[in-house]
């Protein structure tokens, strides 16, 4: 399968280091809007829509993670960017890991948020793809959006929740289903040891879609990776904790010491404790 020309937006100084941002399944470049003011201060920030999402084309049929990674490499080529920092949420993190493992010379730093290297069961993704193809993305919207932020955040922010729901239901069914297939067949664990980029893994302690155990696993398999555990955050940590995520990313990407996180709520799970781990 050939690469797809991805839609993208650019913010920040022309001569600044390039930071490529990938969004979650069912979201668009708008997902990263809360972090742009902070990140665009010192980076040339490029946000892109996955194939089948937002304003990117919707090619027919399912795809593999390698196809999504190939799209990103083609985008870097089109922008004439030899190396970049990569950050991704969920599916964006999966794609970023693939790129960092298969084209390590193209990645300087890697920030992975609320993501997984292997996310089963495969049957769940096949069924979700079938549902979306038959009934549209709206059929799964309530259940999916409920996992994106903690319940109390949703109750306090109905306008944000409406925007998130619109973003999801605006995703073409075929585009969403195709990316479900990529997650269904994904197993990045054998590749993670090949990643040479400096890596930060961020997990939301209330994330049920990709629980903190998945972040621990990624951090254990990528040489030298660091792990940050964030309270008050579910699957889209940058939505419910926008300022904290911007600070974590900025500190990591500029090689500043990452200050331990101050707890804000008691949603610790088991042995997971909010904070920063070397």
Secondary structure, 3 states (H helix, E strand, C coil): CCCCCCCEEEECCCCCEEEEEECCCCCCHHHHHHHHHHHCCCEEEEEECCCCCCCCCCCCCCCCHHHHHHHHHHHHHHCCCCCEEEEEECHHHHHHHHHHHHCHHHEEEEEEECCCCCCCCHHHHHHHHHHHHHHCHHHHHHHHHHCCCCHHHHHHCHHHHHHHHHHHHCCCHHHHHHHHHHHHCCCCHHHHHHCCCEEEEEEECCCCCCCHHHHHHHHHHCCCCEEEEECCCCCCHHHHCHHHHHHHHHHHHCCCCCCCCCCCCCCCCCCCCCEEEC
